[in-house]
């Protein structure tokens, strides 16, 4: 590649893009540009091209500080006809050679001969001169822009025109300070950008990136998202500094939204009537955050203050009109919330249970009333099987009432408060703290970062809700396919797995699914879910849960894939509910001296047993102690017996690391056995007994991890020993 490099700057000017689509759109644009430059040989592993990506609500920007001015030349050896037909018996070129030479723009005498597995062929070294980068960008830029996979896109020049997330109004495309002549629909690329919609100029000349950033700044556009974020936080701190101990109630999600809602964000502080503080804090914060995009403000002790902070896309609020406008809008929203809070209280949650018959859960799975009945039954069964009988009545009550707030006006208006409102109403009605908290938390966790329910009762209700949804949807053929998951079943399962890690129950996944199947069968007998089919549930749901567990352990928690595979393979046999603690133990024990050699030995055992079974030499019968020979064989047997008891005790107490330490201590005895004892002896009884001993070892000590799944440095091959 040529050493001379030039700046490349791309700005897509649009109408306001929804804030939540901006960062994914930027990432896709970056990927598409980088892939295009790699295909054009303008970027390589040895000389990669890096992009800086920026965005505001009205522009997506890609900047490359150094891009070579020309594509490198390429040299290719083009193979022609076989030599035997390219020249006649006198060595003169035939029409085949002449035609190939003409195609290569040379003469037959200058062609080369190459030897291939099929014989000798004519060949020609073809050199293609690299194209100017300007030409390549002219083709690449429109392809990359229109290739961004937004969830939704629109036409703005008629159906024959381009599609994008919002209408494209301008294109700034510069390479080395010169315009790259390309277009999107009717929009021609140029060297112009635009300032803030109200405060800046509509047409600004650009020559380079540094000047571009500064020009935008003078026209009230802060290009860098980090700078906009810092401005918001710094100015909020200044606003609250004089308020006597007030502080911002942190909300990273809201902050990120506001960063991409304004090109020149400026906070403005407002206040509301303290009488509204009689409403639950959750309601007030939701109204401010969800509907108005306002930050809440806390007092020094953590209580909500009658203050809020809005962020406007202007420089100043000189007259205070903007602040008064925000206060007026918030007052109206709070009045609505107070009206709903008071009106909803006229009916208890129990009275609302019948109203759930009018709320459809899923057309083939009935109403939320029927779902509530299934949840009540299922949560009770889970509590009994967990040995949580003292909680039984409260768990069942919470499960029965958990969905009743779907009929309230407050949840209809603020859907993100479902569950929370039910818990608050339960508390107001005098229900026990256990019931109220379980209802409040039963939608948790809603994301990887979200907390799980705070109590065991809440965890059981949440599990009942998720299991009912999964088993029901899989039973009517609604399993996720590819990228389609309209009922968010992957997220539902992920939350269930998170709960299983924090609340390890003495159950297996098969246990809890079978319990749910029984509840659905009873509902089917009563005619509630006639199209639900038990037979199709577990064959698809089992692998689905395994896949979600594997994703969580490997991709979210970061454990090596072979350790994850080893634990999940074993968890199925041990009927453990949550293999997470097993995985932690495997990860720790792997660093010790005995572990990997033992894994090698277990792989060897597994291979020997598989080969013996394939040859019909092993039928897995009971071990006969009388057939054990004194020495390494007997020593291994007695050590196995003693170790098995220690391992069982450690597993019973949940100390999987100590259990694995005990298993790893077998390594010297196993090695000694293989060194001194011939397993595949001619005597059928001895051979069968030794194979049984090995099978017993493998089965007994693979209930925490299937050691054969562990990738070792130098796995040994199974031999005759």
C-alpha positions as CSV (number, residue, x, y, z in Angstrom):
1,X,0.0,0.0,0.0
2,X,1.1,3.6,-0.6
3,X,2.5,5.3,2.5
4,X,0.6,8.5,1.9
5,X,-2.6,8.5,3.9
6,X,-5.6,10.9,3.9
7,X,-8.6,11.6,6.2
8,X,-11.9,10.1,5.4
9,X,-15.0,11.8,6.8
10,X,-18.6,10.7,6.4
11,X,-21.7,12.4,7.9
12,X,-25.2,11.3,7.2
13,X,-27.6,14.2,8.0
14,X,-31.1,13.1,8.8
15,X,-34.3,14.0,10.6
16,X,-34.2,13.0,14.3
17,X,-33.3,9.3,14.8
18,X,-34.9,7.5,17.8
19,X,-32.3,7.5,20.6
20,X,-32.3,3.7,21.1
21,X,-31.5,3.0,17.4
22,X,-28.4,5.3,17.2
23,X,-25.7,3.2,18.9
24,X,-26.7,-0.1,17.0
25,X,-26.9,1.9,13.8
26,X,-23.4,3.4,14.4
27,X,-22.0,-0.1,15.1
28,X,-23.5,-1.5,11.9
29,X,-22.2,1.4,9.8
30,X,-18.7,0.9,11.3
31,X,-18.8,-2.8,10.5
32,X,-20.0,-2.3,6.9
33,X,-17.4,0.3,6.1
34,X,-14.6,-1.8,7.6
35,X,-15.7,-4.9,5.8
36,X,-16.0,-3.0,2.5
37,X,-12.4,-1.6,2.9
38,X,-11.1,-5.1,3.6
39,X,-12.7,-6.5,0.5
40,X,-11.2,-3.6,-1.5
41,X,-7.7,-4.4,0.0
42,X,-7.6,-1.0,1.6
43,X,-7.5,-2.5,5.1
44,X,-5.6,-5.7,6.3
45,X,-4.5,-7.5,9.4
46,X,-1.1,-6.0,9.0
47,X,-2.4,-2.4,8.3
48,X,-5.9,-2.2,9.8
49,X,-8.1,0.8,9.2
50,X,-9.7,2.2,12.4
51,X,-12.9,4.4,12.5
52,X,-14.0,6.9,15.1
53,X,-17.8,6.8,15.3
54,X,-20.0,9.7,16.5
55,X,-23.7,10.6,16.5
56,X,-26.3,13.1,17.5
57,X,-30.0,12.8,17.0
58,X,-29.6,14.3,13.5
59,X,-26.4,12.8,12.2
60,X,-24.4,9.6,12.0
61,X,-20.6,10.2,11.6
62,X,-17.7,8.0,10.6
63,X,-14.1,9.3,10.6
64,X,-10.9,7.5,9.6
65,X,-7.8,9.6,10.3
66,X,-5.6,7.7,7.8
67,X,-6.7,5.8,4.6
68,X,-4.3,5.1,1.8
69,X,-5.0,7.0,-1.4
70,X,-4.9,4.0,-3.8
71,X,-5.7,0.3,-3.6
72,X,-2.5,-1.8,-3.8
73,X,-1.6,-3.5,-7.0
74,X,-2.4,-7.2,-7.2
75,X,-0.5,-9.9,-9.0
76,X,-2.4,-13.1,-10.0
77,X,-1.1,-16.2,-11.7
78,X,-3.8,-17.1,-14.3
79,X,-3.8,-20.7,-15.5
80,X,-4.5,-21.4,-19.2
81,X,-4.8,-24.5,-21.3
82,X,-2.7,-27.7,-20.8
83,X,0.7,-27.5,-22.4
84,X,0.1,-30.7,-24.4
85,X,-2.6,-29.0,-26.4
86,X,-1.1,-25.5,-26.4
87,X,1.8,-26.4,-28.7
88,X,1.9,-28.8,-31.7
89,X,4.5,-31.5,-32.3
90,X,6.9,-28.9,-33.8
91,X,6.6,-26.6,-30.8
92,X,4.5,-24.0,-32.5
93,X,1.6,-22.4,-30.5
94,X,-1.9,-23.8,-31.3
95,X,-5.0,-21.6,-31.4
96,X,-5.6,-22.5,-27.7
97,X,-2.2,-20.8,-26.7
98,X,-2.7,-17.9,-29.1
99,X,-6.2,-17.2,-27.7
100,X,-5.0,-17.4,-24.1
101,X,-2.1,-15.1,-24.8
102,X,-4.4,-12.6,-26.5
103,X,-6.7,-12.7,-23.5
104,X,-3.7,-12.0,-21.2
105,X,-2.5,-9.2,-23.6
106,X,0.8,-10.8,-24.3
107,X,2.4,-13.2,-26.8
108,X,2.6,-17.1,-26.6
109,X,6.4,-16.9,-26.2
110,X,6.1,-14.9,-23.0
111,X,3.7,-17.4,-21.3
112,X,5.0,-19.5,-18.5
113,X,4.6,-23.2,-17.7
114,X,3.4,-24.4,-14.3
115,X,3.3,-27.9,-13.0
116,X,0.0,-29.0,-11.2
117,X,-1.2,-32.3,-9.9
118,X,-3.0,-32.7,-13.3
119,X,0.1,-32.0,-15.4
120,X,1.8,-29.0,-17.0
121,X,-0.3,-25.9,-17.9
122,X,0.3,-22.6,-19.5
123,X,0.1,-19.6,-17.2
124,X,0.5,-15.9,-17.2
125,X,1.3,-13.5,-14.3
126,X,-1.4,-10.9,-14.5
127,X,-0.8,-7.6,-12.7
128,X,-3.8,-5.3,-11.9
129,X,-3.1,-1.8,-11.0
130,X,-5.0,-0.7,-7.9
131,X,-7.9,1.7,-8.2
132,X,-7.9,5.1,-6.5
133,X,-9.5,5.0,-3.1
134,X,-11.8,7.9,-4.2
135,X,-13.4,5.5,-6.7
136,X,-13.9,2.7,-4.2
137,X,-15.5,5.0,-1.6
138,X,-17.8,6.3,-4.3
139,X,-19.3,2.8,-4.5
140,X,-18.9,1.7,-0.9
141,X,-20.4,4.7,0.9
142,X,-24.0,4.4,-0.5
143,X,-23.9,0.6,0.0
144,X,-22.8,0.9,3.6
145,X,-25.4,3.6,4.4
146,X,-28.3,1.7,2.9
147,X,-27.1,-1.6,4.4
148,X,-27.5,-0.5,8.0
149,X,-30.1,-3.1,9.4
150,X,-32.5,-0.8,11.3
151,X,-35.5,-2.5,12.9
152,X,-37.7,-0.2,10.9
153,X,-37.1,2.0,7.9
154,X,-39.0,4.4,5.7
155,X,-39.4,5.8,2.2
156,X,-39.2,9.5,1.7
157,X,-38.9,9.8,-2.1
158,X,-41.6,7.4,-3.0
159,X,-41.4,3.6,-3.2
160,X,-38.8,3.6,-5.9
161,X,-36.5,5.6,-3.7
162,X,-34.1,4.5,-0.9
163,X,-35.1,3.4,2.6
164,X,-33.6,4.6,5.9
165,X,-34.5,5.0,9.5
166,X,-35.4,8.6,8.8
167,X,-35.2,10.8,5.7
168,X,-31.6,11.6,4.7
169,X,-31.3,15.4,4.2
170,X,-27.6,15.8,3.6
171,X,-24.4,13.8,2.8
172,X,-20.9,15.0,3.8
173,X,-18.3,12.7,2.2
174,X,-14.7,13.9,2.2
175,X,-11.5,12.0,1.3
176,X,-8.4,14.1,1.7
177,X,-10.4,17.2,1.8
178,X,-12.1,16.5,-1.6
179,X,-15.8,15.5,-2.0
180,X,-16.4,11.9,-2.9
181,X,-19.0,12.2,-5.6
182,X,-21.8,9.8,-4.5
183,X,-25.5,10.1,-3.8
184,X,-28.4,8.6,-1.8
185,X,-31.6,9.1,-3.8
186,X,-31.8,12.8,-4.7
187,X,-29.2,13.8,-2.0
188,X,-25.8,14.5,-3.6
189,X,-22.6,14.3,-1.4
190,X,-21.0,17.6,-0.7
191,X,-18.6,19.4,1.7
192,X,-21.4,20.9,3.8
193,X,-22.8,20.2,7.2
194,X,-25.5,22.0,9.3
195,X,-25.6,23.4,12.8
196,X,-28.2,23.2,15.7
197,X,-31.8,23.4,14.4
198,X,-32.6,26.5,16.4
199,X,-29.2,28.0,17.3
200,X,-26.9,27.2,14.4
201,X,-26.5,28.0,10.8
202,X,-28.1,25.7,8.3
203,X,-25.1,25.4,5.9
204,X,-21.5,25.1,7.0
205,X,-18.4,24.5,4.9
206,X,-16.1,21.6,6.0
207,X,-12.5,21.0,5.0
208,X,-11.2,18.5,7.5
209,X,-12.3,16.7,10.7
210,X,-10.8,19.1,13.2
211,X,-12.4,22.0,11.5
212,X,-15.7,20.0,11.3
213,X,-15.8,19.4,15.0
214,X,-15.0,23.0,15.8
215,X,-17.5,24.4,13.3
216,X,-20.2,22.2,14.9
217,X,-19.3,23.4,18.3
218,X,-19.5,27.1,17.3
219,X,-23.0,26.2,16.0
220,X,-24.2,24.5,19.2
221,X,-23.6,20.9,18.2
222,X,-21.4,18.8,20.5
223,X,-20.4,15.9,18.3
224,X,-18.9,13.6,20.9
225,X,-21.4,11.7,23.1
226,X,-19.0,11.6,26.0
227,X,-18.8,15.4,25.9
228,X,-22.5,15.7,25.9
229,X,-22.7,13.3,28.9
230,X,-20.1,15.2,30.8
231,X,-21.9,18.5,30.2
232,X,-25.2,17.1,31.5
233,X,-23.7,15.8,34.7
234,X,-21.5,18.8,35.4
235,X,-24.3,21.3,34.9
236,X,-26.7,19.2,37.0
237,X,-24.2,19.2,39.8
238,X,-23.9,23.0,39.5
239,X,-27.7,23.3,39.7
240,X,-28.1,21.2,42.8
241,X,-25.0,22.6,44.6
242,X,-26.9,25.4,46.1
243,X,-29.9,23.3,47.1
244,X,-28.5,22.1,50.4
245,X,-27.6,18.4,50.1
246,X,-29.7,17.5,47.1
247,X,-28.3,15.0,44.7
248,X,-29.2,13.4,41.4
249,X,-30.9,10.0,41.6
250,X,-28.6,8.1,39.3
251,X,-30.1,6.4,36.2
252,X,-27.6,5.4,33.6
253,X,-30.2,4.3,31.1
254,X,-32.0,7.7,31.2
255,X,-28.7,9.5,31.0
256,X,-27.8,7.6,27.8
257,X,-31.2,8.4,26.3
258,X,-30.8,12.1,27.0
259,X,-27.3,12.1,25.5
260,X,-28.8,11.0,22.2
261,X,-31.9,13.2,22.4
262,X,-30.0,16.5,22.3
263,X,-27.2,18.0,20.2
264,X,-26.5,20.7,22.8
265,X,-28.0,19.4,26.1
266,X,-28.6,21.9,28.9
267,X,-30.1,20.8,32.2
268,X,-32.9,22.9,33.8
269,X,-34.1,22.3,37.4
270,X,-37.7,22.4,38.4
271,X,-39.9,21.6,41.4
272,X,-43.3,20.1,42.2
273,X,-45.7,20.4,45.1
274,X,-44.5,18.4,48.1
275,X,-48.0,17.0,48.5
276,X,-47.3,14.6,45.6
277,X,-44.7,12.9,47.8
278,X,-47.6,11.1,49.4
279,X,-47.7,8.9,46.3
280,X,-45.3,5.9,46.3
281,X,-41.8,6.8,45.2
282,X,-41.9,4.2,42.4
283,X,-44.9,5.9,40.8
284,X,-43.3,9.4,41.0
285,X,-40.0,8.2,39.6
286,X,-41.7,6.3,36.8
287,X,-43.8,9.3,35.8
288,X,-40.7,11.5,35.7
289,X,-38.3,9.0,34.0
290,X,-40.6,7.1,31.7
291,X,-42.9,9.7,30.4
292,X,-41.1,13.0,30.8
293,X,-37.4,11.9,30.6
294,X,-36.7,13.8,33.9
295,X,-34.1,12.9,36.5
296,X,-35.4,12.5,40.0
297,X,-33.6,14.3,42.9
298,X,-32.9,12.8,46.3
299,X,-32.4,14.4,49.7
300,X,-29.2,13.6,51.7
301,X,-30.8,10.7,53.4
302,X,-32.0,9.1,50.2
303,X,-35.7,10.2,50.3
304,X,-37.2,11.7,47.2
305,X,-37.1,15.5,47.0
306,X,-39.8,17.6,45.4
307,X,-37.4,18.5,42.6
308,X,-36.6,17.2,39.1
309,X,-34.1,18.0,36.4
310,X,-35.1,18.1,32.7
311,X,-32.6,18.4,29.8
312,X,-33.4,20.8,27.0
313,X,-31.8,21.0,23.6
314,X,-31.0,24.7,24.0
315,X,-28.3,27.0,25.4
316,X,-30.3,28.7,28.2
317,X,-33.8,29.2,29.7
318,X,-33.5,32.9,30.1
319,X,-37.1,33.7,30.9
320,X,-37.8,30.5,32.9
321,X,-40.6,29.7,30.5
322,X,-39.2,26.2,29.7
323,X,-38.9,25.3,33.4
324,X,-42.5,26.5,34.0
325,X,-43.6,24.4,31.0
326,X,-42.0,21.3,32.4
327,X,-43.5,21.9,35.9
328,X,-46.9,22.4,34.4
329,X,-46.7,19.1,32.4
330,X,-45.4,17.2,35.3
331,X,-48.2,18.5,37.6
332,X,-50.7,17.2,35.1
333,X,-49.0,13.8,35.0
334,X,-48.8,13.6,38.8
335,X,-52.5,14.5,39.1
336,X,-53.4,11.6,36.7
337,X,-51.2,9.2,38.8
338,X,-52.8,10.4,42.0
339,X,-56.3,9.9,40.5
340,X,-55.5,6.4,39.4
341,X,-53.9,5.5,42.7
342,X,-57.0,6.6,44.6
343,X,-59.5,5.2,42.1
344,X,-57.8,1.8,41.9
345,X,-58.0,1.5,45.7
346,X,-61.8,1.1,45.5
347,X,-61.3,-2.5,44.5
348,X,-59.0,-5.0,46.2
349,X,-56.7,-7.3,44.4
350,X,-59.0,-10.3,45.3
351,X,-61.9,-8.4,43.8
352,X,-59.9,-7.8,40.6
353,X,-59.2,-11.5,40.2
354,X,-62.4,-12.1,38.3
355,X,-61.6,-9.1,36.0
356,X,-58.6,-11.1,34.7
357,X,-61.0,-13.3,32.8
358,X,-61.3,-10.3,30.3
359,X,-57.5,-10.1,29.9
360,X,-56.0,-12.5,27.4
361,X,-52.7,-14.1,28.2
362,X,-52.4,-16.0,24.9
363,X,-55.2,-17.0,22.6
364,X,-54.5,-20.8,22.9
365,X,-53.5,-20.6,26.6
366,X,-56.5,-18.7,27.9
367,X,-56.9,-15.6,30.0
368,X,-54.7,-14.2,32.8
369,X,-57.4,-15.6,35.2
370,X,-56.5,-19.1,34.1
371,X,-52.8,-18.3,34.2
372,X,-53.2,-17.0,37.7
373,X,-54.8,-20.3,38.8
374,X,-52.0,-22.3,37.2
375,X,-49.4,-20.1,38.8
376,X,-51.0,-20.6,42.2
377,X,-51.0,-24.4,41.9
378,X,-47.5,-24.5,40.4
379,X,-45.9,-22.1,43.0
380,X,-47.5,-24.2,45.8
381,X,-46.0,-27.4,44.3
382,X,-42.6,-25.8,44.0
383,X,-42.8,-24.6,47.6
384,X,-43.7,-28.1,48.8
385,X,-40.9,-29.8,46.8
386,X,-38.4,-27.2,48.1
387,X,-39.4,-27.9,51.7
388,X,-40.8,-24.4,52.1
389,X,-44.1,-25.5,53.7
390,X,-44.2,-22.5,56.2
391,X,-44.3,-20.2,53.1
392,X,-46.9,-22.3,51.3
393,X,-50.0,-20.1,52.0
394,X,-48.2,-16.8,51.3
395,X,-46.6,-18.1,48.1
396,X,-49.9,-19.4,46.7
397,X,-51.7,-16.1,47.6
398,X,-48.9,-14.0,46.0
399,X,-49.0,-16.2,42.8
400,X,-52.8,-16.0,42.6
401,X,-52.8,-12.2,42.9
402,X,-49.6,-11.4,41.0
403,X,-51.3,-10.5,37.8
404,X,-54.3,-8.6,39.2
405,X,-52.7,-5.2,38.8
406,X,-53.0,-5.6,35.0
407,X,-56.6,-4.5,35.5
408,X,-55.7,-1.3,37.3
409,X,-55.7,2.1,35.6
410,X,-52.2,2.9,37.0
411,X,-50.7,-0.1,35.2
412,X,-52.7,0.6,32.0
413,X,-51.2,4.1,32.0
414,X,-47.7,3.1,33.2
415,X,-47.2,-0.5,31.9
416,X,-43.6,-0.6,33.2
417,X,-45.1,-0.6,36.8
418,X,-46.8,-4.0,36.4
419,X,-45.9,-6.1,39.4
420,X,-44.7,-3.1,41.3
421,X,-48.2,-1.6,41.5
422,X,-49.6,-5.0,42.6
423,X,-47.0,-5.2,45.4
424,X,-47.8,-1.6,46.5
425,X,-51.6,-2.3,46.5
426,X,-51.1,-5.5,48.4
427,X,-49.2,-3.6,51.1
428,X,-51.8,-0.9,51.2
429,X,-54.5,-3.6,51.7
430,X,-52.7,-5.0,54.7
431,X,-51.3,-8.1,53.1
432,X,-48.2,-9.5,54.7
433,X,-44.8,-8.2,53.7
434,X,-43.9,-11.6,52.3
435,X,-46.9,-11.5,49.9
436,X,-46.5,-7.8,48.9
437,X,-42.7,-8.3,48.2
438,X,-43.3,-11.4,46.2
439,X,-45.9,-9.7,44.0
440,X,-43.7,-6.6,43.7
441,X,-40.6,-8.6,42.5
442,X,-42.1,-11.4,40.5
443,X,-41.2,-9.9,37.1
444,X,-37.5,-9.8,38.2
445,X,-35.0,-10.2,36.7
446,X,-36.0,-8.4,33.4
447,X,-32.4,-8.2,32.1
448,X,-28.9,-9.6,32.8
449,X,-28.2,-6.6,34.9
450,X,-31.5,-6.6,36.9
451,X,-31.6,-8.0,40.4
452,X,-33.5,-11.3,41.2
453,X,-36.4,-11.3,43.6
454,X,-35.4,-10.4,47.1
455,X,-37.1,-13.3,48.8
456,X,-37.6,-17.0,48.3
457,X,-41.3,-16.5,48.0
458,X,-40.8,-13.9,45.3
459,X,-38.4,-16.3,43.5
460,X,-40.9,-19.2,43.6
461,X,-43.7,-16.9,42.2
462,X,-41.4,-15.7,39.5
463,X,-40.4,-19.2,38.6
464,X,-44.0,-20.3,38.5
465,X,-44.8,-17.4,36.1
466,X,-41.9,-18.2,33.8
467,X,-42.4,-21.9,33.8
468,X,-46.1,-21.5,33.0
469,X,-45.2,-19.2,30.1
470,X,-42.4,-21.5,28.7
471,X,-44.3,-24.8,29.1
472,X,-47.5,-23.3,27.7
473,X,-45.9,-21.6,24.7
474,X,-43.8,-24.6,23.8
475,X,-46.8,-26.8,24.1
476,X,-48.8,-24.8,21.5
477,X,-45.8,-24.6,19.1
478,X,-44.6,-21.1,19.9
479,X,-40.9,-22.0,20.5
480,X,-38.5,-19.3,19.3
481,X,-37.1,-19.8,15.8
482,X,-34.0,-18.0,14.5
483,X,-34.3,-14.3,15.4
484,X,-38.1,-14.5,16.0
485,X,-39.1,-14.6,19.6
486,X,-42.4,-12.6,19.9
487,X,-43.1,-13.8,23.4
488,X,-39.6,-13.1,24.7
489,X,-39.1,-16.7,25.7
490,X,-35.3,-16.5,25.6
491,X,-35.4,-13.6,28.1
492,X,-38.0,-15.6,30.2
493,X,-35.7,-18.6,30.4
494,X,-32.6,-16.4,31.1
495,X,-34.4,-14.9,34.1
496,X,-35.3,-18.4,35.3
497,X,-31.7,-19.4,35.1
498,X,-30.6,-16.3,37.0
499,X,-33.0,-17.2,39.8
500,X,-31.8,-20.8,39.8
501,X,-28.3,-19.5,40.5
502,X,-29.3,-17.3,43.4
503,X,-31.9,-19.7,44.8
504,X,-30.5,-23.2,44.4
505,X,-33.4,-25.6,44.9
506,X,-33.1,-29.4,45.6
507,X,-34.7,-30.0,42.2
508,X,-33.6,-30.7,38.6
509,X,-34.8,-28.9,35.6
510,X,-36.7,-32.0,34.6
511,X,-38.4,-32.0,38.0
512,X,-39.7,-28.4,37.7
513,X,-40.8,-28.9,34.1
514,X,-42.6,-32.2,34.9
515,X,-44.4,-30.4,37.7
516,X,-45.5,-27.7,35.3
517,X,-46.6,-30.3,32.8
518,X,-48.8,-31.9,35.5
519,X,-50.4,-28.5,36.2
520,X,-51.1,-28.0,32.5
521,X,-52.5,-31.5,32.2
522,X,-55.0,-30.7,34.9
523,X,-55.9,-27.5,33.2
524,X,-56.4,-29.4,29.9
525,X,-58.7,-32.0,31.6
526,X,-60.8,-29.0,32.7
527,X,-61.0,-27.8,29.1
528,X,-58.9,-24.6,29.6
529,X,-56.1,-25.4,27.1
530,X,-57.5,-27.8,24.6
531,X,-54.8,-27.2,21.9
532,X,-51.9,-27.6,24.3
533,X,-49.8,-30.8,23.6
534,X,-47.6,-32.3,26.3
535,X,-45.7,-34.5,23.9
536,X,-43.9,-31.6,22.1
537,X,-42.8,-29.7,25.2
538,X,-39.8,-31.4,26.7
539,X,-38.1,-32.6,23.5
540,X,-37.8,-28.9,22.5
541,X,-37.8,-27.1,25.9
542,X,-35.0,-29.3,27.4
543,X,-32.4,-28.4,24.7
544,X,-33.7,-24.8,24.8
545,X,-32.9,-24.5,28.6
546,X,-29.5,-26.1,28.1
547,X,-28.7,-23.6,25.3
548,X,-29.8,-20.7,27.5
549,X,-27.7,-22.0,30.4
550,X,-24.7,-22.5,28.2
551,X,-25.1,-19.0,26.9
552,X,-25.3,-17.5,30.4
553,X,-22.3,-19.5,31.8
554,X,-20.0,-19.1,28.8
555,X,-20.9,-15.7,27.2
556,X,-22.2,-13.8,30.2
557,X,-20.2,-15.3,33.0
558,X,-17.1,-15.9,30.9
559,X,-16.3,-19.5,31.8
560,X,-14.3,-21.6,29.3
561,X,-16.5,-23.6,27.0
562,X,-15.1,-27.0,27.9
563,X,-15.7,-26.4,31.6
564,X,-19.3,-25.4,30.8
565,X,-19.8,-28.5,28.7
566,X,-18.3,-30.7,31.4
567,X,-20.6,-29.3,34.1
568,X,-23.8,-29.3,32.0
569,X,-23.2,-32.8,30.9
570,X,-22.9,-33.9,34.5
571,X,-25.8,-31.8,35.8
572,X,-28.2,-33.8,33.7
573,X,-27.2,-37.0,35.5
574,X,-27.0,-35.5,39.0
575,X,-30.4,-33.9,38.7
576,X,-28.9,-30.7,40.1
577,X,-31.0,-27.5,39.8
578,X,-28.1,-25.0,39.4
579,X,-24.7,-26.1,38.1
580,X,-23.3,-22.6,38.6
581,X,-21.6,-23.5,41.9
582,X,-20.3,-26.7,40.3
583,X,-18.7,-24.6,37.6
584,X,-17.1,-22.3,40.0
585,X,-15.6,-25.3,41.7
586,X,-14.4,-26.9,38.5
587,X,-12.8,-23.6,37.4
588,X,-10.9,-23.4,40.8
589,X,-9.8,-27.0,40.9
590,X,-8.5,-26.9,37.3
591,X,-5.5,-24.9,38.4
592,X,-4.4,-27.7,40.8
593,X,-1.8,-30.3,39.8
594,X,-4.0,-33.4,39.9
595,X,-7.0,-32.2,37.9
596,X,-6.0,-32.3,34.2
597,X,-4.0,-35.6,34.6
598,X,-7.2,-37.1,36.2
599,X,-9.3,-35.7,33.3
600,X,-6.9,-37.4,30.9
601,X,-7.3,-40.7,32.8
602,X,-11.2,-40.3,32.8
603,X,-11.1,-39.8,29.1
604,X,-9.1,-42.9,28.8
605,X,-11.6,-44.8,30.9
606,X,-14.4,-43.6,28.8
607,X,-12.7,-44.6,25.6
608,X,-11.9,-48.1,26.9
609,X,-15.5,-48.6,28.0
610,X,-16.9,-47.4,24.7
611,X,-14.6,-49.7,22.7
612,X,-15.4,-52.7,24.9
613,X,-19.1,-52.1,24.5
614,X,-18.8,-51.8,20.8
615,X,-17.0,-55.1,20.6
616,X,-19.6,-56.8,22.9
617,X,-17.0,-57.4,25.7
618,X,-18.8,-55.4,28.4
619,X,-22.4,-55.7,29.7
620,X,-22.2,-53.5,32.8
621,X,-22.9,-55.9,35.6
622,X,-22.3,-55.7,39.4
623,X,-18.8,-55.5,40.7
624,X,-17.5,-58.6,42.4
625,X,-15.0,-57.8,45.1
626,X,-13.7,-61.5,45.2
627,X,-12.3,-61.1,41.6
628,X,-10.2,-58.1,42.5
629,X,-6.4,-58.9,42.5
630,X,-4.3,-57.7,45.4
631,X,-2.1,-54.7,44.7
632,X,-3.0,-51.6,42.6
633,X,-6.5,-53.0,41.6
634,X,-7.6,-53.6,45.2
635,X,-6.0,-50.4,46.4
636,X,-7.9,-48.4,43.8
637,X,-11.2,-50.1,44.8
638,X,-10.8,-49.4,48.5
639,X,-9.6,-45.8,47.9
640,X,-12.7,-45.4,45.6
641,X,-15.0,-46.6,48.4
642,X,-13.5,-44.2,51.0
643,X,-13.4,-41.3,48.5
644,X,-17.0,-41.8,47.4
645,X,-18.3,-41.3,50.9
646,X,-16.3,-38.1,51.3
647,X,-17.5,-36.8,47.9
648,X,-21.1,-37.6,48.8
649,X,-20.8,-35.7,52.1
650,X,-19.2,-32.7,50.4
651,X,-21.9,-32.6,47.7
652,X,-24.6,-32.9,50.2
653,X,-23.4,-29.8,52.0
654,X,-22.9,-28.0,48.6
655,X,-19.1,-27.9,49.0
656,X,-18.3,-28.9,45.4
657,X,-14.7,-27.7,45.5
658,X,-13.8,-30.1,48.4
659,X,-15.7,-32.9,46.5
660,X,-13.5,-32.2,43.5
661,X,-10.4,-32.1,45.6
662,X,-11.3,-35.5,46.9
663,X,-11.9,-36.9,43.4
664,X,-8.6,-35.4,42.2
665,X,-6.8,-37.1,45.0
666,X,-7.5,-40.4,43.2
667,X,-5.2,-39.5,40.4
668,X,-2.0,-41.3,41.6
669,X,-4.0,-44.5,42.3
670,X,-5.6,-44.4,38.9
671,X,-2.3,-43.8,37.2
672,X,-0.7,-46.7,39.2
673,X,-3.7,-49.0,38.2
674,X,-3.1,-48.3,34.5
675,X,0.6,-48.8,34.8
676,X,0.4,-52.2,36.5
677,X,-3.0,-53.7,35.6
678,X,-4.0,-55.1,32.2
679,X,-7.7,-54.3,31.8
680,X,-8.5,-56.2,28.6
681,X,-7.3,-59.6,29.9
682,X,-8.3,-62.9,28.1
683,X,-10.2,-64.1,31.2
684,X,-13.8,-62.8,30.6
685,X,-14.8,-62.6,34.2
686,X,-11.7,-60.6,35.2
687,X,-12.0,-58.3,32.2
688,X,-15.7,-57.7,32.9
689,X,-15.0,-57.0,36.6
690,X,-12.2,-54.5,35.8
691,X,-14.3,-52.8,33.2
692,X,-17.1,-52.6,35.9
693,X,-14.7,-51.0,38.3
694,X,-13.7,-48.4,35.8
695,X,-17.4,-47.8,34.9
696,X,-18.2,-47.4,38.5
697,X,-15.4,-44.8,39.0
698,X,-16.6,-42.9,35.9
699,X,-20.2,-42.9,36.9
700,X,-19.6,-42.1,40.6
701,X,-17.2,-39.3,40.1
702,X,-18.8,-37.6,37.0
703,X,-21.8,-36.1,38.8
704,X,-20.1,-32.7,39.2
705,X,-18.3,-32.6,35.9
706,X,-17.9,-34.9,33.0
707,X,-14.1,-34.9,32.9
708,X,-14.0,-36.3,29.4
709,X,-15.3,-32.9,28.2
710,X,-12.2,-31.1,29.6
711,X,-9.7,-30.1,26.9
712,X,-6.3,-31.3,28.0
713,X,-2.9,-30.5,26.5
714,X,-2.0,-34.0,25.4
715,X,-4.9,-36.5,25.6
716,X,-3.8,-40.1,25.7
717,X,-5.2,-42.7,23.4
718,X,-7.0,-45.6,24.8
719,X,-5.0,-48.8,24.7
720,X,-5.3,-52.3,25.9
721,X,-4.8,-51.4,29.5
